[in-house]
Amino acid sequence: MDDYLIATDATIDLSGELCEQLGVKVIPMRYMLDGQEYSYDPVSEVFDSEDFYGKLKKGLPISTTQITPATYKDFFGEIIKISKKIVYICFSSGLSGTYNSAVIAADEIMDDDPECKIIVIDSVCACAGEGLLVYLSAQKKKEGMGFEEMAKYVEETKSQINHWFVVGNLDQLKRGGRINAVEATIGNLLSINPILSIDSEGKLKVVEKVRGMKKALNSIKERYIKYAYKDEPQTVMIAQAGAMDYANILADMVRELEAVKEIIICDIGPIIGAHVGSPMCALIFKGENYKE
C-alpha cells in the first residue's frame, strides 16, 4: 500500500474520536463571534454547541474566514514530515475560497520539494456530506487503496454524495443573505421550513418549502427512498445543529429503510452553523447524482 495520508478541513463535522479512528488530518478553521476570534477543529477544540447556537439566536454578529495559503502551507508542511504524499479533500469551492488557497500552497510545496505529491480535490460537498466523503475514502484506504487510485475514487464519488437539509429558523439564512428579510419573517410566522441541497457546483440551493419540521423530515426521508443506492448496505449520516430531537426522529424514520447499514449522527460545528443557525437537520447518503 502506498504511504500517504488523507487530510481535510473542519467543515467535515465528524467527531474528533471518529477523525482519529479514520486516521485523517484536519486543518482548523476560524470564525469571529461577537468581535472575538475563535479556532475550530473537531479533534483538538471543544465546541459548546448549546452556548454557540444560543448566541446566534440572540443575533450576535458572526463571520467565518477562509484559510490562507500560508496557513495551508504550514499545515501541509507538518504532514509531509510524516508522509510525502497527501490527498486533501477540501470544502466546496462553491461555498468558500479555501480550495484555491489549498492549491496555491500545495503547488508551492511541491515546487520546493519535488519528492512531495499533494493532490487537492474540491469535494463540492459541505458539512457531513464532506464528512461522508472523507469517511468512505478512509475506509477504502484501510482496505489497501493506493494513492493515485484514491484520488480517482474521491473524484468519482463526490458527485454521488446526496445532501438534504432542513432549517427550522430562517433568521441566520437572512443574516447571511441567503433569503431576504420579508421571506424570513413570513416563513418563521407560518412555520415554513426550506429544504436545501448542494448543487453540481457545490453551492447551496433551496429545493422545496415545507410547512412544519416533521413534514420536512418526512420529505427528506422520501428523497433517500428515491435517490439512494440500494445495491449494498451503506453508512448514512445525520447532521444536526441544536436539533438532536429532530435528528433522532429522522434516524428512526430511515433506520429500517432498504440498504441502511448504520447511521452516524454528527454535530454541526461553528463554521457551517454560522450560516444555517439552529435548529437544522440534514440527511447525507450515497446515491444518484440528483437534479431538482
Disulfide bonds with the S-S distance in Angstrom:
none
